[in-house]
Amino acid sequence: MTEAPAHHSRASRRDCVICSSPVKPQDLIRHHRRKHLPWFCYPGTACFLCCRQFVQERKLQLHITERHNGSSDCRFLSSHYRTWVFRMIGFLRFLATSLHCLTFDGLVKMMQRMWSVDSSANPTLTSPGGEYASLCSIMTEECGLNISVPISVAPPNHLFGLIHWRNLIMLVELLSPVDRLLAMTVTGRSDHHGSCFNSDDCAVDPVNPWVVDAHFHLDRLLEKTNLTSWPVFYIDYVVPKGTPKYCLSRAVASYAFPRFWPSTGQVKIISGNNDLLLCFGIHPSQPLQRRHLTQLKELLETPGVVAVGECGLDYTRLQRTTKSNQQDLFQEQLVMAREYQLPVVIHCRGVSGDSCSEDCLQLMQLELDASSRVYRHCFNGGMQEAQDWKQAFPNIVFGLSPVGLSNSRHPELDMVIRSLSLDELVLESDSPMMAFRSAQTGLSVGHPWALAPIIEKVAALKGVSFMTVCDATRRSAERLFCKY
């Protein structure tokens, strides 16, 4: 009796070029769209309420029926077109920046060279139809462009030719593992003044650098601005024209005050926003309460939480607590950071001549390995303090916030910035706790779009470009918070 052939044998599959997973040839396109491209790249099969890609129409329809009671708002409607274009251009900017292309035209030329390597295996694909043609039409209309020549995909002759899945996968394949992880969560917008491009020729539009705001307080920010959610805030608050622009790839929201903590269910909703990473801790100014420690452990187990903190010692704020209680509270959180293998965000603030920094380091060396990832939030100390912390924890990064712009308050900080490598620095707005309130930013409330003055100062002190600071500090933040 002849044995029936296996339906899912390894021989009938081919390895994915990115993740090396065995995939049946007929499922390769679905695999790429679902696993290796951001959810919005193929809007026809995406849920715009959940920000999820379903690849297949029947699966999307089932999701809409079961999860959203058949609501049509989930689908790709004309009301989503402009936001979708912003997201796609933002994704292409990320690819260009990560692959060291200074312009979109450079990214197109890179793809043309890749297609020419083996033209016999890659037949020319011009004026493709179907969903891709519809998406090109939407991008052309929303960007106000008049493209006289047919758009070619393989090889691409225009920026819009890159949005075809073949080209996107080829570009993603070139990324480092770190950038591939970030690419899946990019939701950048292309221009923050209402239009997608600065000229009619989008192929030569300069690429804005990507930045991570490593520390801000979303709960307090929404309270001060009377806004309801991060995406609304992201769109409404912009960098004024004339200041160097950047695209915010990620912002790390720190919840450090138990009375403002969301429920675990709310955390899941917040963490569903791909622009945000979350960290939870108990600020040293807060009294020691066991129920808060129990609640903190539950929050740290929630997906999307990437660090413990901010936590530490603050000997300038002893109104509601004592030094001994602060140390006990800090030690408990260090144990959690070690248990969950998370980086720890340190708040360390004392007065001149006290032992706050030494006490903080002593507790950390007691509970953490020297290889632990440590983030010294809002650093404003001197050379010796920076060297002591680097010696104790070689994987430390130092956060630069608006406080660093005041030379009169922290005269040694400029010298510290010059001595540290860019790989040891991250940028933080610490908003809304801190705001620049300057003519340059035009802001009355600090927020993650107010990092340009810090970037400019670091660039001047280090003798490098604005983009170099953005790129290096972004990668420092990725190494700190991402798990590989």
Secondary structure, DSSP 8 states (H G I E B T S, - for coil): ------TT-GGG-EE-TTT--EE-GGGHHHHHHHHTS-GGGSGGGEETTTTEE-SSHHHHHHHHHHHHTT-GGGS--GGGHHHHHHHHHHHHHHHHHHTT-SBHHHHHHHHHHHHHTTTTTS--EES--HHHHHHHHHHHHHTT----S--EEETBSSGGGGGSHHHHHHHHHHS-HHHHHHHTT----S-TTS-S-SSS-GGG-B---EEEEEEE-HHHHHHHHT---HHHHHHHS---TTS---EEEEEEEEE--GGG---HHHHHHHHTSTTEEEEE---TTS---HHHHHHHHHHHTSTTEEEEEEEEEETT--SS--HHHHHHHHHHHHHHHHHHT--EEEEEE--TTSSHHHHHHHHHHHHS-TTS-EEETT----HHHHHHHHHH-TTEEEEE-GGGG-TTT-TTHHHHHHHS-GGGEEE---TTT-----TTT--SS--TT--HHHHHHHHHHHT--HHHHHHHHHHHHHHHH---
